[in-house]
Amino acid sequence: MRQDELLALDAEHVWHPYGPMPATVPPLLVGEAEGVRLRLADGRELIDGMSSWWAAIHGYRHPVLDAALTEQVGRMSHVMFGGLTHEPAIRLATTLVDLAPDGLRHVFLCDSGSVSVEVAIKMCLQYQRSLGRTGKRRLLTWRGGYHGDTFHPMSVCDPEGGMHALWRGVLPEQLFVPAPPSGFATEPDESYVDELARAVERNAGELAAVIVEPVVQGAGGMRFHNPEYLRVLREVTEANDVLLVFDEIATGFGRTGRMFAAGHAGVTPDVLCVGKALTGGYLTAAAALCTPEVAAGISRGELPVLAHGPTFMGNPLSCAVANASLGLLAEGTWRDDVHRIEGLLRTGLAPAADVPGVVDVRVLGAIGVVQLDRQVDLAKATAALVERGVWLRPFRDLLYTMPPYVAGDDDVARVADAMVQTARVA
């Protein structure tokens, strides 16, 4: 079909994420992708500085990932996971346990990141109920967070920022403390430490769990915080029979310079959520990992099973490509790549600090952020970026990048320069 025909049909029928129907800003039509480049149907090429929403860490059409999918298609594309199992899923669960913080031994495979958070919350609620702690059915988190778009995850997203305020009165009402003070390398704020600990202690009787994004708050604002706050949460939750959940859907698999952001704090949560980069951006898949204590607690309850079972749980195709993606990470070159990208982003984004309207420039691992003093004009910013051959997806007051780990030096430098130039017009 011609490009104009496709785009007309898209405008008539396709509802894109976080947009109205019909769309007010037409999307760009992608014909194919390879390496770190998106090739548009009109012939233009864009460097993908987003890793397809932080997932395509190895780039596109990677031969190892392509081969894993092709081989698995020749065996089976799907089989139900209830009562059956298969090698790709067994290998994936075993590898995740080996990579995850010590103590996480059991893996529940999910369809998407939001579902993994749903499962994690369900684990915590069912665990407390199974132990007879029926009053423990609320969650505590800090403001500025984002955990997904299904209902229970929305209830622990920031209650004021973003679209989730729309559902006030419908979502479960959770407990919120202020967002952690900004700055990965800043000294811990002792008054905030005290406030965090007191909030858990004061509400322990009704808290099933605390859930946070460790080190980096992603879609809630791309904010970085000191890992010490995670250690505080680990200590106070353990002391008060409250479970601790880390949502590493955005930060897992190397993005912050550690395999998991929890590694910066040296602590293990009771439940860990992963997704996005799990399959290298090829297919949707996620997982919720838990400790034996959580699993045993659920098994001792009136309903001794985890009451959840997605149709496509443990899909062999997604498991096979996830195994291939984790195999690439196991080779270890990602550490050097993330460190290299971090240095390039620090250098390339530094001039943005002198641009009028820029209030902060921050970099951690393969994450670069330019924060403005006002809402980004999405249409104007996107046009400026595309004109410079770069694809990013700004939101709120942020221009940010999470490039694939395989991005070359020139590509990263070009992305950074486009961000600086776009900050002048956005």
C-alpha positions as CSV (number, residue, x, y, z in Angstrom):
1,M,0.0,0.0,0.0
2,R,1.1,3.6,-0.6
3,Q,2.3,5.6,2.4
4,D,-0.6,8.0,2.1
5,E,-3.1,5.1,2.1
6,L,-1.5,3.5,5.2
7,L,-1.4,6.8,7.1
8,A,-5.0,7.5,6.2
9,L,-6.1,4.1,7.6
10,D,-3.9,4.7,10.7
11,A,-5.6,8.0,11.3
12,E,-9.1,6.4,10.9
13,H,-8.6,3.2,12.9
14,V,-5.4,3.1,15.1
15,W,-5.4,4.5,18.6
16,H,-1.9,5.2,19.7
17,P,-0.6,5.3,23.3
18,Y,-1.3,8.3,25.4
19,G,-3.0,10.1,22.5
20,P,-6.5,11.2,21.5
21,M,-8.6,9.5,18.8
22,P,-8.3,10.7,16.2
23,A,-4.7,11.7,16.7
24,T,-3.7,15.4,16.6
25,V,-0.1,14.7,15.7
26,P,0.3,12.1,13.0
27,P,2.9,9.3,13.7
28,L,5.9,8.6,11.5
29,L,5.6,5.6,9.3
30,V,8.5,3.2,9.9
31,G,9.4,0.8,7.0
32,E,12.2,-1.2,8.7
33,A,14.8,-0.9,11.4
34,E,18.4,-2.2,11.7
35,G,21.1,-1.6,14.2
36,V,20.2,1.7,16.0
37,R,18.4,3.2,13.0
38,L,14.8,3.5,12.1
39,R,14.2,3.7,8.3
40,L,11.0,5.7,7.6
41,A,8.8,4.8,4.7
42,D,9.7,8.1,3.0
43,G,13.4,7.1,3.0
44,R,14.6,9.2,6.0
45,E,16.8,7.5,8.7
46,L,16.6,8.3,12.4
47,I,18.9,7.2,15.2
48,D,16.7,5.6,17.8
49,G,17.7,7.3,21.0
50,M,14.8,5.6,22.9
51,S,15.6,1.9,22.4
52,S,11.9,1.6,21.6
53,W,10.8,2.7,25.0
54,W,14.0,1.4,26.7
55,A,13.7,-2.2,25.5
56,A,15.8,-2.6,22.3
57,I,19.2,-2.6,24.2
58,H,20.9,-4.6,21.4
59,G,19.4,-2.6,18.6
60,Y,17.3,-4.0,15.7
61,R,17.8,-7.2,13.6
62,H,20.5,-8.5,15.9
63,P,21.7,-11.8,14.3
64,V,21.8,-13.7,17.6
65,L,18.2,-12.7,18.5
66,D,16.9,-13.3,15.0
67,A,18.4,-16.7,15.0
68,A,16.9,-17.6,18.4
69,L,13.4,-16.7,17.1
70,T,13.8,-18.5,13.9
71,E,15.0,-21.7,15.6
72,Q,12.2,-21.6,18.1
73,V,9.5,-21.1,15.4
74,G,10.8,-24.4,14.0
75,R,10.0,-26.1,17.3
76,M,6.8,-24.4,18.6
77,S,5.6,-20.9,18.8
78,H,3.3,-21.4,21.8
79,V,2.0,-23.9,24.2
80,M,-0.1,-23.3,27.3
81,F,1.8,-23.1,30.6
82,G,-0.8,-24.7,32.8
83,G,0.2,-28.3,33.4
84,L,3.0,-28.1,30.7
85,T,6.5,-26.7,30.7
86,H,9.3,-26.4,28.2
87,E,13.0,-25.7,28.0
88,P,13.0,-22.0,27.0
89,A,10.9,-21.1,30.1
90,I,13.0,-23.3,32.4
91,R,16.3,-21.8,31.1
92,L,14.9,-18.3,31.4
93,A,13.8,-18.7,35.0
94,T,17.1,-20.3,35.9
95,T,19.1,-17.5,34.3
96,L,17.0,-14.8,35.9
97,V,17.6,-16.3,39.3
98,D,21.3,-16.4,38.6
99,L,21.4,-12.8,37.6
100,A,19.0,-11.3,40.2
101,P,20.0,-10.2,43.7
102,D,20.8,-13.1,46.0
103,G,17.8,-14.7,47.6
104,L,15.2,-14.4,44.8
105,R,14.6,-18.0,43.8
106,H,11.2,-18.2,42.2
107,V,10.0,-16.7,38.9
108,F,6.5,-16.0,37.7
109,L,6.5,-15.3,34.0
110,C,4.2,-12.5,32.8
111,D,3.0,-10.9,29.6
112,S,4.1,-7.3,30.2
113,G,5.6,-5.0,32.8
114,S,2.3,-3.7,34.1
115,V,1.2,-7.3,34.6
116,S,4.4,-8.2,36.5
117,V,3.5,-5.3,38.9
118,E,0.0,-6.6,39.2
119,V,1.4,-10.1,40.0
120,A,3.9,-8.6,42.5
121,I,1.1,-6.7,44.3
122,K,-1.1,-9.8,44.3
123,M,1.8,-11.9,45.8
124,C,2.2,-9.4,48.6
125,L,-1.5,-9.1,49.4
126,Q,-2.0,-12.9,49.3
127,Y,1.1,-13.5,51.4
128,Q,-0.1,-11.3,54.2
129,R,-3.6,-12.7,54.0
130,S,-2.2,-16.3,54.1
131,L,-0.4,-15.5,57.3
132,G,-3.6,-14.2,58.9
133,R,-2.6,-10.5,58.6
134,T,-5.9,-9.5,57.0
135,G,-5.5,-5.8,58.0
136,K,-2.3,-5.5,55.8
137,R,-3.8,-4.6,52.4
138,R,-2.4,-1.2,51.5
139,L,0.8,-0.3,49.7
140,L,3.2,2.5,50.4
141,T,5.4,4.3,47.9
142,W,7.0,7.6,47.2
143,R,5.7,10.3,44.9
144,G,7.0,10.7,41.4
145,G,6.8,7.0,40.7
146,Y,5.4,5.1,37.7
147,H,4.5,1.4,37.7
148,G,2.2,0.8,34.8
149,D,-1.2,1.5,33.3
150,T,-3.4,-1.3,34.7
151,F,-5.4,-0.5,37.8
152,H,-3.4,-1.6,40.8
153,P,-0.1,-0.4,39.3
154,M,-1.8,3.0,38.6
155,S,-2.8,3.2,42.3
156,V,0.9,3.4,43.2
157,C,1.8,5.9,40.4
158,D,2.2,9.5,41.4
159,P,-1.3,10.6,42.6
160,E,-1.0,14.1,41.2
161,G,1.2,14.0,38.1
162,G,0.0,12.6,34.9
163,M,-3.2,11.0,33.8
164,H,-3.6,8.7,36.8
165,A,-5.2,11.5,38.8
166,L,-8.2,10.9,36.5
167,W,-9.0,7.7,38.4
168,R,-9.1,9.2,41.9
169,G,-12.0,7.6,43.8
170,V,-11.9,4.5,41.6
171,L,-8.4,3.2,42.3
172,P,-7.4,1.8,45.7
173,E,-6.1,4.6,48.0
174,Q,-2.5,3.9,48.8
175,L,-0.1,5.7,51.1
176,F,2.5,8.1,49.7
177,V,5.6,9.8,51.1
178,P,7.4,12.6,49.4
179,A,9.7,11.7,46.4
180,P,13.3,11.0,47.5
181,P,15.6,13.9,47.3
182,S,17.2,14.2,43.8
183,G,20.8,13.3,43.0
184,F,22.4,9.8,42.8
185,A,25.7,11.0,44.3
186,T,24.3,13.5,46.8
187,E,24.6,12.8,50.5
188,P,21.5,11.1,52.0
189,D,19.1,13.6,53.6
190,E,18.8,12.4,57.2
191,S,15.5,14.1,57.7
192,Y,14.1,12.3,54.7
193,V,15.5,9.0,56.0
194,D,13.7,9.6,59.3
195,E,10.5,10.5,57.5
196,L,10.7,7.4,55.3
197,A,11.2,5.1,58.3
198,R,8.5,6.7,60.4
199,A,6.0,6.4,57.6
200,V,6.5,2.6,57.4
201,E,6.5,2.1,61.2
202,R,3.5,4.3,61.7
203,N,1.4,2.4,59.1
204,A,2.9,-1.1,59.5
205,G,-0.4,-2.5,60.7
206,E,-2.1,-1.9,57.4
207,L,0.8,-2.2,55.0
208,A,1.2,-5.3,52.9
209,A,4.2,-3.9,51.0
210,V,6.3,-1.0,49.9
211,I,6.9,-0.6,46.2
212,V,9.5,1.7,44.6
213,E,11.6,2.1,41.5
214,P,15.2,1.8,42.7
215,V,17.7,4.6,41.9
216,V,15.8,5.9,38.9
217,Q,12.2,7.0,38.8
218,G,11.4,6.5,35.1
219,A,8.2,7.7,33.4
220,G,7.2,9.6,36.5
221,G,10.0,12.2,35.9
222,M,13.4,10.6,35.1
223,R,14.7,11.4,38.6
224,F,17.7,9.8,40.2
225,H,18.2,9.3,43.9
226,N,20.8,8.0,46.4
227,P,20.8,4.2,46.9
228,E,20.9,4.7,50.6
229,Y,17.2,5.2,50.7
230,L,16.7,1.6,49.4
231,R,18.8,0.3,52.3
232,V,16.6,2.2,54.7
233,L,13.5,0.7,53.2
234,R,15.0,-2.8,53.4
235,E,15.7,-2.4,57.1
236,V,12.4,-0.8,58.1
237,T,10.2,-3.2,56.1
238,E,12.0,-6.3,57.5
239,A,11.5,-4.9,61.0
240,N,7.8,-4.4,60.5
241,D,6.6,-7.5,58.6
242,V,6.2,-5.4,55.4
243,L,7.3,-6.8,52.1
244,L,9.5,-4.8,49.8
245,V,9.0,-4.7,46.0
246,F,11.5,-3.2,43.5
247,D,10.1,-2.3,40.1
248,E,13.1,-2.7,37.8
249,I,11.2,-2.8,34.5
250,A,13.0,0.3,33.3
251,T,16.3,-0.1,35.2
252,G,16.9,-3.8,34.9
253,F,19.5,-5.4,32.6
254,G,22.3,-2.9,32.8
255,R,20.7,0.5,32.1
256,T,22.1,2.2,35.2
257,G,25.5,0.6,35.0
258,R,24.6,-2.4,37.2
259,M,22.7,-5.5,36.0
260,F,20.0,-4.4,38.4
261,A,19.7,-1.0,40.1
262,A,19.3,-2.8,43.4
263,G,23.0,-3.6,43.0
264,H,23.9,0.0,43.8
265,A,22.4,-0.5,47.3
266,G,23.5,-4.1,47.8
267,V,20.0,-5.2,49.0
268,T,17.5,-7.8,47.9
269,P,13.8,-7.0,47.8
270,D,11.2,-9.6,48.6
271,V,9.8,-9.3,45.0
272,L,11.5,-8.0,41.9
273,C,9.7,-6.9,38.7
274,V,11.5,-7.0,35.3
275,G,10.4,-6.5,31.7
276,K,11.1,-4.1,28.8
277,A,14.8,-5.1,27.9
278,L,14.2,-8.7,29.0
279,T,13.7,-9.8,25.3
280,G,15.9,-7.1,23.9
281,G,12.8,-5.4,22.6
282,Y,11.7,-8.2,20.3
283,L,8.6,-9.5,22.1
284,T,6.5,-8.5,25.1
285,A,7.6,-10.5,28.2
286,A,8.1,-9.8,31.9
287,A,8.6,-11.6,35.2
288,A,8.0,-11.2,38.9
289,L,10.7,-12.9,41.0
290,C,10.2,-13.6,44.7
291,T,12.0,-15.1,47.7
292,P,11.2,-18.6,49.0
293,E,9.6,-17.0,52.1
294,V,7.0,-15.2,50.0
295,A,6.2,-18.4,48.0
296,A,6.0,-20.5,51.1
297,G,3.7,-18.0,52.8
298,I,1.2,-18.0,49.9
299,S,1.3,-21.8,49.9
300,R,0.3,-22.0,53.5
301,G,-2.9,-20.0,52.9
302,E,-6.5,-21.0,52.5
303,L,-6.0,-20.7,48.8
304,P,-2.5,-22.3,48.5
305,V,-1.8,-21.1,44.9
306,L,-1.0,-17.8,43.4
307,A,-4.3,-16.8,41.8
308,H,-3.0,-15.6,38.5
309,G,-2.4,-17.3,35.1
310,P,-2.0,-15.3,31.8
311,T,-2.9,-17.2,28.6
312,F,0.5,-16.4,27.1
313,M,2.5,-17.0,30.2
314,G,5.9,-18.5,29.4
315,N,5.4,-18.1,25.7
316,P,8.3,-20.1,24.1
317,L,9.1,-17.5,21.5
318,S,9.5,-14.7,24.0
319,C,11.4,-17.0,26.4
320,A,13.8,-18.1,23.6
321,V,14.6,-14.6,22.5
322,A,14.9,-13.5,26.2
323,N,17.5,-16.3,26.7
324,A,19.4,-15.0,23.7
325,S,19.3,-11.4,24.9
326,L,20.5,-12.4,28.4
327,G,23.2,-14.5,26.7
328,L,24.5,-11.4,25.0
329,L,24.5,-9.6,28.4
330,A,26.4,-12.5,29.9
331,E,29.3,-11.8,27.6
332,G,29.9,-8.7,29.7
333,T,30.6,-6.1,27.0
334,W,27.4,-4.2,28.1
335,R,29.3,-2.8,31.1
336,D,31.9,-1.1,28.9
337,D,29.2,0.1,26.5
338,V,27.1,1.6,29.3
339,H,30.1,3.3,30.8
340,R,31.2,4.6,27.4
341,I,27.7,6.0,26.7
342,E,27.6,7.6,30.1
343,G,30.8,9.5,29.4
344,L,29.6,10.5,25.9
345,L,26.3,11.8,27.3
346,R,28.0,13.7,30.1
347,T,30.2,15.5,27.6
348,G,27.5,15.9,24.9
349,L,24.7,17.2,27.1
350,A,26.9,19.6,29.2
351,P,26.3,22.6,26.9
352,A,22.5,22.2,27.6
353,A,23.2,23.6,31.1
354,D,23.8,27.0,29.5
355,V,20.6,27.0,27.4
356,P,17.9,29.4,28.7
357,G,15.0,27.5,30.1
358,V,17.1,24.4,31.1
359,V,16.9,23.8,34.8
360,D,18.8,20.5,35.1
361,V,21.0,18.2,33.1
362,R,21.6,14.7,34.6
363,V,23.2,11.5,33.4
364,L,23.4,8.0,35.0
365,G,24.5,5.0,33.1
366,A,23.0,5.0,29.6
367,I,20.3,7.6,30.6
368,G,20.6,11.3,29.7
369,V,18.1,13.9,30.8
370,V,17.6,17.6,30.0
371,Q,14.9,19.1,32.1
372,L,13.2,22.4,31.1
373,D,11.4,25.0,33.1
374,R,8.1,24.4,31.2
375,Q,6.2,21.8,29.3
376,V,7.9,20.5,26.2
377,D,6.0,21.4,23.0
378,L,5.9,17.8,21.7
379,A,5.2,18.6,18.1
380,K,7.8,21.3,17.9
381,A,10.4,19.2,19.7
382,T,9.8,16.1,17.6
383,A,10.1,18.1,14.4
384,A,13.4,19.6,15.6
385,L,14.8,16.2,16.5
386,V,13.7,14.5,13.3
387,E,15.2,17.3,11.3
388,R,18.5,16.4,13.0
389,G,18.1,12.7,12.2
390,V,17.2,11.6,15.8
391,W,14.1,9.9,17.3
392,L,13.2,10.7,20.9
393,R,9.9,10.9,22.7
394,P,9.9,13.9,25.0
395,F,7.3,14.2,27.7
396,R,6.2,16.7,30.3
397,D,9.2,19.0,30.8
398,L,11.8,16.5,29.8
399,L,14.0,15.7,26.8
400,Y,15.7,12.4,27.5
401,T,17.5,9.5,25.9
402,M,18.1,5.8,26.6
403,P,20.1,4.7,23.6
404,P,20.8,1.0,22.7
405,Y,24.0,-0.2,24.2
406,V,25.3,-0.9,20.7
407,A,25.0,2.7,19.7
408,G,28.3,4.0,18.3
409,D,30.2,7.1,19.6
410,D,29.1,9.2,16.7
411,D,25.5,8.2,17.1
412,V,25.4,9.0,20.8
413,A,27.1,12.3,20.2
414,R,24.6,13.1,17.5
415,V,21.7,12.3,19.9
416,A,23.2,14.5,22.6
417,D,23.7,17.4,20.2
418,A,20.1,17.1,18.9
419,M,18.9,17.3,22.5
420,V,20.9,20.4,23.2
421,Q,19.7,22.1,20.0
422,T,16.1,21.0,20.6
423,A,16.1,22.4,24.1
424,R,16.5,25.9,22.5
425,V,13.2,25.5,20.6
426,A,11.2,23.0,22.6
